[in-house]
Every structure is written in structure tokens, then in C-alpha cells.
Amino acid sequence: MTERDPFAVLAEHLGITPEEVGAMGRDDLARIRTATLAERDQITAELREYGITPGEGS
């Protein structure tokens, strides 16, 4: 598997730049919550490949 930047993966799914992902606030994160279930499942699966578990953290 080709190593991909997790910010790039999330940015691709959200339609924003990786830099914008790095600066995400509550409003931006709300975009994930409003994604369709299939989109969320795909985003979650790809992030887990990089050791990121959505919903965990500070």
C-alpha cells in the first residue's frame, strides 16, 4: 500500500486543502458529521489505516 498523508486523505474527502484540514475548527469538523453514512464509513476506514481513530483525542 502506498503511504498517504492522513491530512491529504481527509482533505480529499472533504473537498478542502490539507492545510485547511490542519487548521480545522468546530465548523469544519461539523462537515464530517453531515457527510453521508457511506462517506463517513470510507473516511473512517482510511483514517484508521493511518492509526487515527475519529472521535478520540483532545
Buried (B, 14 or more C-beta within 10 A) or exposed (E): EEEEEBBEBBBBBBEBEBEBBEEBEEEEEEEBEEBEEEEBEBBBEBBEEEEBEEEEEE
